[in-house]
Amino acid sequence: ACHNGALPPIRPSGPEYGFMLGDDFYVAPIHQDSLTRTVTLPAGRWRYLFKDDEVIQGPTTLTRDFPMNELPVYIRDGAVVPMNIERDYTGIGQKDWAGHVTYNLYPTEQTNAFELVHPDGSGKTSVGCGLYNGGKELRIYVDGVKKPHILRARVEKKPAAVTLDGTSLAEGTAWQYDLASHRLIVRTENYETGKYLVSFP
């Protein structure tokens, strides 16, 4: 945390009022009366938050129009983002996800992790993910304070199987794959050690 000597969560980056929000978000606020915005992304692999099919390799500068109902926000590949989803109009999740911690995952071939300090004072949970064996396996761990959770992982193709702590999970109930958004959704209420293995054909 910043009060313990870490970097502040909001840090200026690049020209034109851009800033980093944490380690994994780059924000380029609209500051002029125009839909056109020039964005200067730092080093890394980035995706536009509202349409994340394309990977943009930074550092780079790009200029494009942004719809009125969107913001110039980019997310770094590898990000692990905890979220509290209670409504469905954002397009991220559904109303019945309330009561679960949603982890929005952007796996890469390097294991990345995030430690969530629960706002209810119950402690911390660490979540990490990474691709292995040439992208044929996705390994996810959930360690620390146990909470019902939903994993929302961006993966390019439908898994062949998903296991939790060595036990196969049933497609359609415990997990599903949304082809349109390239999202694997895993919903878990209870678990032992929190080790997931996702296998791809």
N, C-alpha and C positions, 0 to 999 in steps of 0.2 A: 504494500500500500504506500501511497505517496507520503503519508505521515511517518513512515518508517524508513524513508530515504529513497524509495523507488521513484521512477519518473512520474510526473503528473499525468493524469489520464488524457488531458487535451494539450497537444503540443503543435505549434505552428510548423508547417511543412510546405516548402515550395512557395512560388509567387501567388498572387491573386487570392489571398486569404484562405488558402487550403490549410487543413490541419489533420493530424492523426488523432483518432479517438481510440485510446488504448493502443495495443500493438497491431490490431488486425483490421481496423477501419480507417479509410481515408475519406474525408469529407471536403467537398469544394462548394461552399455555400453560394447560392445565387445572390449576387450583390448588385446586379444591374437589371434594368428593365428589358430583359432579353431572355429568350429561351436557349440561346446559344451560350455555351460555357467552355472555356479552355481549362483543362484539367492536367496537372502535372503530377503523375504518380511516382512514388519512390520505388526503389529497387524491390523486386519480388514478383510473384505471380498474382495478378489481381482479377477479380470478376466484378462486373456491375451488379449491385445488390438486387436490382429489380428484374434483371434478365441475365442470369449467370451462366449461359451456355458458353460464352466466349472467354478464353483466358487471355489476359493482356500482360505481356512481359514488361516490367518496369526495370529501370527508370525510363519513362517516356512521357511525351506531352501529346494530348489529343484534344480536338475541338469537335463538339457535337451539340445537337439540340436535345433538351431534356423536357419531357412532358410536364404539364403543370401539376399533375398528381404524383410526381416522383421527385427525388432529390439526387444530386450528383454524389452518391455514396458508393464506394468500392470496398470489397472485402478481400482479404488476403487468403489465397489458397493455403490450407493447413489450419484455418481458424477453428476453434471450438467455442461456440457462443451459447451460453445458458440463457434461456428465455422463459418468461411466464406467459403462456398462451392461454387466453380465456375467451377469445372471440374468433370468428372465422373470416371476418371481412378483410383481414390483411392478406389472405392468401397463403399464409405460412402454416396455419394449423386449423384446428376445429374447436368449437365450444366445449366439447367433452374432453378436451385435453386439460381443462382446469383441474387443479389438484396435483398435477404432475410438473416436474421440472423438464422442460424441453431443451435438449442439447442439439443445436444446429451445427452439423459437422461438415467440414470441407477436407476430406482426407487426401494426403499426399504420401509419397514414398518416404517421408521423414515423419517419425512419430511426433505429434504435437499434443500439448495438454493444457488444460485450464483448471485452476483451483477455484471453486465457488464457495464463498463464505455465505452460508444461508442467512437470510435476513431475519429468520425467526429465532436466531441465537442458538440453534441446535448443533452447530459445528461446521465442518468443511467437507466437501466432496471434490475429488479430483477425477477428471475425465480426460482420457487420452485416446488417440486413434492414429493408425498408420496403415499403409498398404505394403504388403510383403509378397514374395515369390512372383515378382514381375507383375504385380497388380492382381494376382489370382486370389489373394486373401486380404481381407480387411479385419484388423484386430482392434477391438475397442475395449477399454477397461473403465469401470466405474468403481472408485475406491474411496472409502471414508464413510461419512454419515449416509445411511441408506434412506433413499426417498423414492417413491414411485416416479418413474421417468419415462420420457419418450426420446428416442434417438432419431434424429432426422438427418440422414447422411446423404450427401450428394455423391452418387456413384453412377457411372456411365451405363451400366447394364444390370439387368435383373440377376440377383443372386441365385445360385443353385441350392444353397442351404444356409441357414442361420442357426448357430448354437449359442446357448448361454450356460456357462459353467459345465460344458460338456454334454448338455442335453439339447436335442434338436427342438427348435421352435416351429410351431405350425404356421404355415403360410395362410394368410387370410384372417387369422385371429391374433397371433402374437406378432406377426410382421406382414408387411405388404410392400409392393413396389409400384410407384407411380411413374409410368413411362414418360408422361408429358413433362414432368418436372425433374426427371432423373433422381427421384428421391426414394431411398429405403427408409421406411418408417417402422420402428420397433417399439412396442409398448410393453412396459414391464412394471408390474406391481410389487413383486417380491423376488428376491434373489439371494444367493449365498455369497459368492465372491465378486460377481459382476464382471466376468470375463466373457466377451463376445467374440465369436469367430464367424465371419461372413465369407463364404466360398463362392467363387464365380466360375462359370463353365469355361 
